[in-house]
Amino acid sequence: MPPARFKDLALDAVDHQALADWWCAALGYRRRNQEEDGRTWPADWPVPIHDPEGEGPSIWINPVPEAKSGKNRMHLDVRGDTDELLALGASLIRTNEGATVTWDVLADPEGNEFCVFPPEPPVVVPPTVR
């Protein structure tokens, strides 16, 4: 048995309420407390968001007094459309054009970096041979 198991991701933000809304829009997540138990949590508490399909990890958006400085030591990797994320308010840090990598590096509205990989190609099922 390992000494630890993965539970959740945590992301710091000065405006944690707005950043929770942004990540919900970007990932199709929902605030956990709004749909599961009907409780209203105090506005200064961390905001838990989750994938309603149960596929992605839960993320806690935690309030902090200071803005981000320096590069993230850990970041999210997502599959998606860079242009749509930019239209939502992300910033482009580096594009994969002309590079040997297949992902773009973006930042959320508070500057937290994340990598955007192309969507997964559809799975093609060959016809059944009779």
DSSP file with accessible surface (Angstrom, degrees, kcal/mol):
  #  RESIDUE AA STRUCTURE BP1 BP2  ACC     N-H-->O    O-->H-N    N-H-->O    O-->H-N    TCO  KAPPA ALPHA  PHI   PSI    X-CA   Y-CA   Z-CA
    1    1 A M              0   0  207      0, 0.0     0, 0.0     0, 0.0     0, 0.0   0.000 360.0 360.0 360.0 126.3    0.0    0.0    0.0
    2    2 A P        -     0   0   81      0, 0.0     3,-0.0     0, 0.0     0, 0.0  -0.330 360.0-118.5 -69.3 158.8    1.5    3.4   -1.0
    3    3 A P  S    S+     0   0  144      0, 0.0     2,-0.3     0, 0.0     0, 0.0   0.647  93.0  24.3 -73.3 -13.0    1.8    6.1    1.7
    4    4 A A        -     0   0   76      2,-0.0     2,-0.3     0, 0.0     0, 0.0  -0.988  61.0-156.7-148.9 156.9   -0.5    8.4   -0.2
    5    5 A R        -     0   0  198     -2,-0.3     2,-0.0    -3,-0.0     0, 0.0  -0.988  36.3 -99.0-132.7 145.8   -3.3    8.4   -2.8
    6    6 A F        +     0   0  138     -2,-0.3     3,-0.1     1,-0.1    -2,-0.0  -0.349  46.8 161.0 -63.8 136.9   -4.4   11.2   -5.1
    7    7 A K        -     0   0  150      1,-0.4    51,-0.5    -2,-0.0     2,-0.3   0.663  53.0 -23.9-119.0 -69.7   -7.5   13.2   -3.8
    8    8 A D        -     0   0   40     49,-0.1    -1,-0.4    52,-0.0     2,-0.3  -0.917  51.7-115.1-142.3 167.8   -7.9   16.6   -5.4
    9    9 A L  E     -a   59   0A  35     49,-2.5    51,-2.6    -2,-0.3     2,-0.4  -0.799  26.4-154.4-100.8 152.4   -6.1   19.5   -7.1
   10   10 A A  E     -a   60   0A  69     -2,-0.3     2,-0.4    49,-0.2    51,-0.2  -0.991   9.0-172.7-130.2 137.9   -5.9   22.9   -5.5
   11   11 A L  E     -a   61   0A  24     49,-2.9    51,-2.9    -2,-0.4     2,-0.2  -0.998  16.4-137.9-132.7 128.3   -5.4   26.2   -7.3
   12   12 A D  E     +a   62   0A  82     -2,-0.4     2,-0.3    49,-0.2     3,-0.1  -0.610  27.2 168.8 -87.4 148.8   -4.7   29.5   -5.6
   13   13 A A  E >   -a   63   0A   1     49,-2.4    51,-1.8    -2,-0.2     3,-0.5  -0.982  39.7-143.4-157.7 143.4   -6.4   32.7   -6.7
   14   14 A V  T 3  S+     0   0   72     -2,-0.3     2,-0.9     1,-0.3     3,-0.2   0.939 112.1  33.5 -69.5 -48.4   -6.9   36.3   -5.5
   15   15 A D  T 3> S+     0   0   86      1,-0.2     4,-2.4    -3,-0.1    -1,-0.3  -0.694  77.8 168.8-105.4  78.3  -10.5   36.3   -6.9
   16   16 A H  H <> S+     0   0   16     -2,-0.9     4,-2.2    -3,-0.5    -1,-0.2   0.820  71.2  56.7 -66.6 -28.5  -11.2   32.7   -6.2
   17   17 A Q  H  > S+     0   0   50      2,-0.2     4,-1.9     1,-0.2    -1,-0.2   0.953 111.2  42.4 -66.9 -47.0  -15.0   33.1   -6.9
   18   18 A A  H  > S+     0   0   46      1,-0.2     4,-2.3     2,-0.2    -2,-0.2   0.902 114.4  50.9 -66.4 -39.6  -14.3   34.5  -10.4
   19   19 A L  H  X S+     0   0    4     -4,-2.4     4,-2.7     2,-0.2     5,-0.3   0.891 107.1  53.9 -69.0 -34.7  -11.6   31.9  -11.2
   20   20 A A  H  X S+     0   0    0     -4,-2.2     4,-2.3    -5,-0.2    -1,-0.2   0.937 109.9  48.2 -61.2 -43.4  -13.9   29.1  -10.1
   21   21 A D  H  X S+     0   0   86     -4,-1.9     4,-2.3     2,-0.2    -2,-0.2   0.903 110.8  51.5 -62.5 -40.5  -16.5   30.4  -12.6
   22   22 A W  H  X S+     0   0   24     -4,-2.3     4,-2.6     2,-0.2    -2,-0.2   0.951 111.5  45.1 -63.1 -48.6  -13.8   30.6  -15.3
   23   23 A W  H  X S+     0   0    4     -4,-2.7     4,-2.7     1,-0.2     6,-0.5   0.871 110.5  55.3 -66.3 -33.7  -12.6   27.0  -14.8
   24   24 A C  H  X>S+     0   0   19     -4,-2.3     4,-1.8    -5,-0.3     5,-0.9   0.945 111.8  43.8 -61.1 -44.3  -16.2   25.8  -14.7
   25   25 A A  H  <5S+     0   0   63     -4,-2.3    -2,-0.2     1,-0.2    -1,-0.2   0.905 116.1  47.7 -66.3 -40.5  -16.9   27.4  -18.0
   26   26 A A  H  <5S+     0   0   26     -4,-2.6    -2,-0.2     1,-0.2    -1,-0.2   0.889 125.8  26.3 -69.3 -39.2  -13.6   26.2  -19.5
   27   27 A L  H  <5S-     0   0   56     -4,-2.7    -1,-0.2    -5,-0.2    -2,-0.2   0.488 103.2-114.3-104.1  -7.6  -13.9   22.5  -18.3
   28   28 A G  T  <5 +     0   0   46     -4,-1.8    -3,-0.2    -5,-0.2    -4,-0.2   0.751  68.0 148.2  75.6  21.9  -17.7   22.1  -18.1
   29   29 A Y      < -     0   0   20     -5,-0.9     2,-0.3    -6,-0.5    22,-0.2  -0.335  35.7-144.9 -82.1 171.3  -17.3   21.7  -14.3
   30   30 A R  E     -B   50   0A 133     20,-2.4    20,-2.6    -2,-0.1     2,-0.3  -0.962  26.8 -98.3-134.3 153.6  -19.8   22.7  -11.7
   31   31 A R  E >>  -B   49   0A  25     -2,-0.3     4,-0.6    18,-0.2     3,-0.6  -0.566  33.3-141.7 -68.7 129.0  -19.5   24.1   -8.2
   32   32 A R  H >> S+     0   0   48     16,-2.4     4,-1.7    -2,-0.3     3,-1.0   0.921  94.8  52.1 -63.2 -44.5  -19.9   21.1   -5.9
   33   33 A N  H 34>S+     0   0   16     15,-0.4     5,-0.6     1,-0.2     4,-0.4   0.731 100.4  63.6 -70.1 -19.3  -22.0   22.9   -3.2
   34   34 A Q  H <45S+     0   0  134     -3,-0.6    -1,-0.2     1,-0.2    -2,-0.2   0.760 116.5  22.9 -77.9 -22.4  -24.5   24.3   -5.6
   35   35 A E  H <<5S+     0   0   86     -3,-1.0    -2,-0.2    -4,-0.6    -1,-0.2   0.633 119.1  51.5-119.9 -15.7  -25.9   21.0   -6.7
   36   36 A E  T  <5S+     0   0  115     -4,-1.7    -3,-0.1     3,-0.1    -2,-0.1   0.904 126.3   1.0 -93.8 -44.8  -25.2   18.4   -4.1
   37   37 A D  T   5S-     0   0   75     -4,-0.4    -3,-0.1    -5,-0.3     3,-0.1   0.442  81.8-126.2-128.2  -0.6  -26.4   19.6   -0.8
   38   38 A G      < +     0   0   61     -5,-0.6    -4,-0.1     1,-0.2     2,-0.1   0.500  59.8 142.9  71.9   0.7  -27.9   23.1   -1.4
   39   39 A R        -     0   0  140     -6,-0.2     2,-0.6     1,-0.0    -1,-0.2  -0.431  47.9-137.1 -72.9 149.7  -25.7   24.7    1.2
   40   40 A T        -     0   0  136     -2,-0.1     3,-0.1    -3,-0.1    -1,-0.0  -0.947  20.2-151.7-105.0 116.9  -24.4   28.2    0.7
   41   41 A W        -     0   0   46     -2,-0.6     6,-0.0     1,-0.1     4,-0.0  -0.610  31.7 -89.4 -85.3 149.6  -20.8   28.4    1.7
   42   42 A P    >   -     0   0   56      0, 0.0     3,-1.9     0, 0.0    -1,-0.1  -0.274  36.3-120.9 -56.0 142.9  -19.3   31.6    2.9
   43   43 A A  T 3  S+     0   0   72      1,-0.3   -26,-0.1    -3,-0.1    -2,-0.1   0.734 110.2  57.6 -62.0 -23.1  -17.8   33.7    0.1
   44   44 A D  T 3  S+     0   0  116    -28,-0.1    -1,-0.3     2,-0.0     3,-0.1   0.464  88.5  95.7 -90.6   2.9  -14.4   33.7    1.6
   45   45 A W  S <  S-     0   0  128     -3,-1.9    -4,-0.0     1,-0.1   -29,-0.0  -0.515  90.1 -86.9 -83.7 157.9  -14.1   29.9    1.7
   46   46 A P        -     0   0   45      0, 0.0    16,-0.2     0, 0.0    -1,-0.1  -0.256  41.5-127.7 -58.0 152.1  -12.4   27.8   -1.0
   47   47 A V  E     - C   0  61A   4     14,-2.5    14,-2.8    -3,-0.1     2,-0.4  -0.920  16.2-152.1-109.2 114.9  -14.7   26.9   -3.9
   48   48 A P  E     - C   0  60A   0      0, 0.0   -16,-2.4     0, 0.0   -15,-0.4  -0.714  16.0-176.6 -85.7 131.3  -14.8   23.2   -4.8
   49   49 A I  E     -BC  31  59A   0     10,-3.1    10,-2.5    -2,-0.4     2,-0.3  -0.930   3.1-178.6-123.0 153.2  -15.6   22.4   -8.5
   50   50 A H  E     -B   30   0A  22    -20,-2.6   -20,-2.4    -2,-0.3     8,-0.1  -0.978  35.3 -99.3-149.4 161.9  -16.0   19.0  -10.1
   51   51 A D    >   -     0   0   26      5,-0.5     3,-2.0    -2,-0.3   -22,-0.2  -0.719  25.8-151.6 -81.2 115.6  -16.7   17.2  -13.3
   52   52 A P  T 3  S+     0   0   44      0, 0.0    -1,-0.2     0, 0.0   -23,-0.1   0.748  97.3  58.2 -64.4 -17.7  -20.4   16.4  -13.4
   53   53 A E  T 3  S-     0   0  146     -3,-0.0   -24,-0.0     1,-0.0    -2,-0.0   0.550 108.9-126.9 -84.2 -10.2  -19.5   13.4  -15.6
   54   54 A G  S <  S+     0   0   66     -3,-2.0     4,-0.1     2,-0.1    -1,-0.0   0.613  81.2 107.2  76.9  13.4  -17.2   12.1  -12.9
   55   55 A E        +     0   0  166      2,-0.1    -1,-0.0     0, 0.0     0, 0.0   0.840  65.7  57.5 -92.8 -37.6  -14.2   11.8  -15.2
   56   56 A G  S    S-     0   0   27      1,-0.1    -5,-0.5     0, 0.0    -2,-0.1  -0.520  90.0 -95.6 -95.1 164.5  -12.0   14.6  -14.1
   57   57 A P        -     0   0   54      0, 0.0     2,-0.2     0, 0.0   -49,-0.1  -0.343  40.5-103.7 -73.3 155.1  -10.5   15.4  -10.7
   58   58 A S        -     0   0   25    -51,-0.5   -49,-2.5    -8,-0.1     2,-0.4  -0.524  35.7-154.5 -71.7 147.4  -12.1   17.7   -8.3
   59   59 A I  E     -aC   9  49A   4    -10,-2.5   -10,-3.1   -51,-0.2     2,-0.5  -0.995   6.2-153.7-128.3 132.4  -10.4   21.1   -8.0
   60   60 A W  E     -aC  10  48A  57    -51,-2.6   -49,-2.9    -2,-0.4     2,-0.8  -0.924   7.8-152.8-102.9 123.7  -10.4   23.5   -5.0
   61   61 A I  E     -aC  11  47A   0    -14,-2.8   -14,-2.5    -2,-0.5   -49,-0.2  -0.884  21.1-160.6 -97.8 110.6  -10.0   27.2   -5.9
   62   62 A N  E     -a   12   0A  38    -51,-2.9   -49,-2.4    -2,-0.8     2,-0.2  -0.783  14.7-122.4-101.1 135.1   -8.5   28.6   -2.8
   63   63 A P  E     +a   13   0A  49      0, 0.0   -49,-0.2     0, 0.0   -48,-0.1  -0.527  34.2 173.6 -74.7 135.2   -8.4   32.3   -1.8
   64   64 A V        -     0   0   27    -51,-1.8   -48,-0.1    -2,-0.2     0, 0.0  -0.973  34.2-133.3-135.9 152.9   -5.0   33.9   -1.3
   65   65 A P  S    S+     0   0  123      0, 0.0     2,-0.3     0, 0.0   -51,-0.1   0.723  83.5  66.1 -80.3 -18.8   -4.1   37.5   -0.6
   66   66 A E  S    S-     0   0  111    -53,-0.1     3,-0.1     1,-0.0     2,-0.1  -0.775  80.3-118.0-110.8 149.2   -1.2   37.7   -3.2
   67   67 A A        -     0   0   71     -2,-0.3     2,-0.1     1,-0.1    44,-0.1  -0.367  46.9 -85.5 -72.9 159.5   -1.1   37.5   -7.0
   68   68 A K        -     0   0   69     42,-0.5     2,-0.4   -56,-0.1    -1,-0.1  -0.377  46.6-174.1 -65.5 140.6    0.8   34.7   -8.6
   69   69 A S        +     0   0  110     -3,-0.1    -3,-0.0     2,-0.1    42,-0.0  -0.998  47.4   3.4-138.2 134.4    4.5   35.4   -9.2
   70   70 A G  S    S-     0   0   57     -2,-0.4     2,-0.2     2,-0.0     0, 0.0  -0.100  99.3 -42.0  84.1 175.1    6.8   33.1  -11.1
   71   71 A K        -     0   0  153      1,-0.1    -2,-0.1    41,-0.1     2,-0.1  -0.494  63.2-104.0 -79.0 145.3    6.2   29.9  -13.0
   72   72 A N        -     0   0   24     -2,-0.2     3,-0.1     1,-0.1    -1,-0.1  -0.392  16.5-151.5 -62.0 144.1    3.9   27.3  -11.6
   73   73 A R  S    S+     0   0  243      1,-0.2     2,-0.3    -2,-0.1    -1,-0.1   0.637  88.3  24.2 -88.4 -18.6    5.7   24.2  -10.2
   74   74 A M  S    S+     0   0  145     39,-0.0     2,-0.3     2,-0.0    -1,-0.2  -0.985  76.2 177.0-140.7 147.8    2.7   22.1  -11.1
   75   75 A H        -     0   0   74     -2,-0.3     2,-0.3    -3,-0.1    39,-0.2  -0.942  29.2-101.6-146.9 169.4    0.1   22.8  -13.8
   76   76 A L  E     -d  114   0B  31     37,-0.7    39,-2.3    -2,-0.3     2,-0.5  -0.694  21.9-153.2 -91.3 145.5   -3.0   21.3  -15.5
   77   77 A D  E     +d  115   0B  97     -2,-0.3     2,-0.3    37,-0.2    39,-0.2  -0.983  22.9 176.6-112.6 129.7   -3.0   19.6  -18.9
   78   78 A V  E     -d  116   0B  22     37,-2.9    39,-3.2    -2,-0.5     2,-0.5  -0.911  29.2-131.1-129.1 158.0   -6.3   19.7  -20.7
   79   79 A R  E     +d  117   0B 133     -2,-0.3     2,-0.3    37,-0.2    37,-0.1  -0.928  59.6  92.8-102.6 134.1   -7.6   18.7  -24.1
   80   80 A G  S    S-     0   0   22     37,-2.6     2,-0.6    -2,-0.5   -53,-0.0  -0.987  74.8 -52.2 173.9-163.5   -9.5   21.4  -25.9
   81   81 A D     >  -     0   0   69     -2,-0.3     4,-2.1     1,-0.2     5,-0.2  -0.916  31.9-156.8-110.8 113.4   -9.5   24.3  -28.3
   82   82 A T  H  > S+     0   0   20     -2,-0.6     4,-2.6     1,-0.2     5,-0.2   0.902  93.7  53.2 -55.8 -45.5   -7.0   27.0  -27.7
   83   83 A D  H  > S+     0   0  119      1,-0.2     4,-2.2     2,-0.2    -1,-0.2   0.892 108.8  49.1 -61.7 -40.4   -9.0   29.7  -29.6
   84   84 A E  H  > S+     0   0  136      2,-0.2     4,-1.4     1,-0.2    -1,-0.2   0.901 111.6  49.2 -66.1 -38.7  -12.1   29.0  -27.5
   85   85 A L  H  X>S+     0   0   14     -4,-2.1     5,-2.3     2,-0.2     4,-0.6   0.895 110.3  51.0 -67.8 -37.4  -10.1   29.2  -24.2
   86   86 A L  H ><5S+     0   0   55     -4,-2.6     3,-1.2     1,-0.2    -2,-0.2   0.908 107.4  53.5 -63.8 -40.3   -8.6   32.4  -25.4
   87   87 A A  H 3<5S+     0   0   91     -4,-2.2    -1,-0.2     1,-0.3    -2,-0.2   0.818 104.5  56.4 -64.7 -28.1  -12.1   33.8  -26.1
   88   88 A L  H 3<5S-     0   0   77     -4,-1.4    -1,-0.3    -5,-0.1    -2,-0.2   0.614 134.3 -86.4 -76.6 -14.7  -13.0   32.8  -22.5
   89   89 A G  T <<5S+     0   0   37     -3,-1.2    -3,-0.2    -4,-0.6    -2,-0.1   0.481  80.8 138.7 122.7   5.3  -10.2   35.0  -21.2
   90   90 A A      < -     0   0   10     -5,-2.3     2,-0.4    -6,-0.1    -1,-0.3  -0.356  45.4-131.0 -71.9 162.4   -7.1   32.8  -21.1
   91   91 A S  E     -E  107   0B  67     16,-2.5    16,-2.1    17,-0.1     2,-0.5  -0.933  14.2-122.1-115.9 142.8   -3.8   34.3  -22.3
   92   92 A L  E     +E  106   0B  87     -2,-0.4    14,-0.2    14,-0.2     3,-0.1  -0.707  32.6 168.3 -84.3 124.5   -1.4   32.7  -24.8
   93   93 A I  E    S-     0   0B  91     12,-2.8     2,-0.3    -2,-0.5    13,-0.2   0.799  71.4  -5.6 -98.5 -45.5    2.1   32.1  -23.3
   94   94 A R  E     -E  105   0B  92     11,-2.1    11,-3.2     0, 0.0    -1,-0.4  -0.967  62.6-148.1-153.7 135.1    3.5   29.8  -26.1
   95   95 A T        -     0   0   50     -2,-0.3     9,-0.1     9,-0.2     8,-0.1  -0.683  19.8-131.0 -99.0 158.8    2.0   28.3  -29.2
   96   96 A N    >   +     0   0   48     -2,-0.2     3,-2.3     6,-0.1     5,-0.2   0.494  65.2 126.7 -86.4  -2.1    3.0   25.0  -30.7
   97   97 A E  T 3  S+     0   0  155      1,-0.3    -2,-0.1     3,-0.1     3,-0.1  -0.342  85.8   1.9 -59.6 125.9    3.4   26.4  -34.2
   98   98 A G  T 3  S+     0   0   92      1,-0.3    -1,-0.3    -2,-0.1     2,-0.2   0.486 111.8 112.7  76.6   2.0    6.8   25.7  -35.5
   99   99 A A  S <  S-     0   0   50     -3,-2.3    -1,-0.3     2,-0.2    -3,-0.1  -0.576  76.1-124.2-102.2 167.5    7.7   23.7  -32.4
  100  100 A T  S    S+     0   0  148     -2,-0.2     2,-0.2    -3,-0.1    -1,-0.1   0.438  87.5  87.2 -88.0   1.2    8.3   20.0  -32.0
  101  101 A V        -     0   0   37     -5,-0.2    -2,-0.2     2,-0.1    -3,-0.0  -0.600  69.7-143.8 -99.4 162.1    5.6   19.9  -29.3
  102  102 A T  S    S+     0   0   86     -2,-0.2     2,-0.3     2,-0.0    -6,-0.1   0.207  72.0  74.2-110.2  15.7    1.9   19.3  -29.9
  103  103 A W        -     0   0   73     14,-0.2     2,-0.3    -8,-0.1    14,-0.2  -0.904  65.5-135.6-130.7 156.3    0.4   21.6  -27.2
  104  104 A D  E     - F   0 116B  16     12,-2.2    12,-3.0    -2,-0.3     2,-0.5  -0.779  19.2-134.0-101.0 153.3    0.0   25.3  -26.5
  105  105 A V  E     +EF  94 115B  23    -11,-3.2   -12,-2.8    -2,-0.3   -11,-2.1  -0.948  32.7 169.3-110.4 123.3    0.7   26.9  -23.1
  106  106 A L  E     -EF  92 114B   0      8,-3.1     8,-2.6    -2,-0.5     2,-0.4  -0.736  24.7-137.0-121.5 173.1   -1.9   29.2  -21.8
  107  107 A A  E     -EF  91 113B   6    -16,-2.1   -16,-2.5     6,-0.3     6,-0.2  -0.990  19.1-125.3-131.6 142.4   -2.6   31.0  -18.6
  108  108 A D    >   -     0   0    2      4,-2.3     3,-2.5    -2,-0.4   -17,-0.1  -0.163  49.9 -81.1 -73.4 176.7   -6.0   31.4  -16.8
  109  109 A P  T 3  S+     0   0   69      0, 0.0    -1,-0.1     0, 0.0   -19,-0.0   0.717 133.7  49.5 -58.6 -17.2   -7.2   34.9  -15.9
  110  110 A E  T 3  S-     0   0   46      2,-0.1   -42,-0.5   -98,-0.1   -96,-0.1   0.336 123.5-101.2-101.9   6.2   -5.0   34.9  -12.8
  111  111 A G    <   +     0   0   27     -3,-2.5     2,-0.5     1,-0.3   -21,-0.0   0.515  69.0 149.1  93.4   4.4   -1.9   33.7  -14.6
  112  112 A N        -     0   0   16   -100,-0.1    -4,-2.3   -41,-0.1    -1,-0.3  -0.622  44.8-129.5 -74.7 120.2   -1.9   30.0  -13.7
  113  113 A E  E     + F   0 107B  33     -2,-0.5   -37,-0.7    -6,-0.2     2,-0.3  -0.384  32.6 170.2 -71.8 148.1   -0.3   28.2  -16.6
  114  114 A F  E     -dF  76 106B   2     -8,-2.6    -8,-3.1   -39,-0.2     2,-0.4  -0.978  28.5-123.5-151.4 153.9   -1.9   25.2  -18.2
  115  115 A C  E     -dF  77 105B   9    -39,-2.3   -37,-2.9    -2,-0.3     2,-0.6  -0.836  16.5-152.3-101.8 138.9   -1.2   23.2  -21.4
  116  116 A V  E     -dF  78 104B   3    -12,-3.0   -12,-2.2    -2,-0.4   -37,-0.2  -0.953  12.1-171.3-114.7 116.3   -3.8   22.6  -24.1
  117  117 A F  E     -d   79   0B  45    -39,-3.2   -37,-2.6    -2,-0.6   -14,-0.2  -0.720  36.1 -91.6 -98.7 153.9   -3.5   19.5  -26.2
  118  118 A P        -     0   0   63      0, 0.0   -37,-0.1     0, 0.0    -1,-0.1  -0.239  54.8 -88.1 -60.1 154.0   -5.7   18.9  -29.2
  119  119 A P        -     0   0   84      0, 0.0   -39,-0.0     0, 0.0    -3,-0.0  -0.243  53.2 -92.4 -58.6 152.5   -9.0   17.0  -28.7
  120  120 A E        -     0   0  132     -3,-0.1     3,-0.1     1,-0.1   -41,-0.0  -0.451  45.0-111.8 -64.8 136.1   -8.7   13.3  -28.8
  121  121 A P        -     0   0  100      0, 0.0    -1,-0.1     0, 0.0     3,-0.0  -0.401  42.7 -92.7 -65.7 149.9   -9.5   12.0  -32.3
  122  122 A P        -     0   0  115      0, 0.0     2,-0.5     0, 0.0     0, 0.0  -0.325  41.2-110.2 -63.1 146.1  -12.7   10.0  -32.5
  123  123 A V        -     0   0  133     -3,-0.1     2,-0.6     1,-0.0    -3,-0.0  -0.663  29.5-150.3 -78.8 124.2  -12.4    6.3  -32.0
  124  124 A V        -     0   0  126     -2,-0.5    -1,-0.0    -3,-0.0     0, 0.0  -0.883   5.1-157.0 -99.2 120.7  -13.0    4.5  -35.3
  125  125 A V        -     0   0  120     -2,-0.6     3,-0.1     3,-0.0    -2,-0.0  -0.867  18.4-129.7 -98.5 120.1  -14.5    1.1  -34.9
  126  126 A P        -     0   0  101      0, 0.0     3,-0.1     0, 0.0    -1,-0.0  -0.341  33.3 -95.1 -66.2 151.3  -13.8   -1.1  -37.9
  127  127 A P        -     0   0  118      0, 0.0     2,-0.3     0, 0.0     0, 0.0  -0.287  47.2 -96.4 -63.2 152.3  -16.9   -2.9  -39.3
  128  128 A T        -     0   0  127     -3,-0.1     2,-0.5     1,-0.1    -3,-0.0  -0.518  34.2-133.6 -72.6 131.8  -17.4   -6.4  -38.2
  129  129 A V              0   0  137     -2,-0.3    -1,-0.1    -3,-0.1     0, 0.0  -0.751 360.0 360.0 -87.6 131.2  -16.0   -9.1  -40.5
  130  130 A R              0   0  275     -2,-0.5    -1,-0.0     0, 0.0     0, 0.0  -0.729 360.0 360.0-103.6 360.0  -18.4  -11.9  -41.2
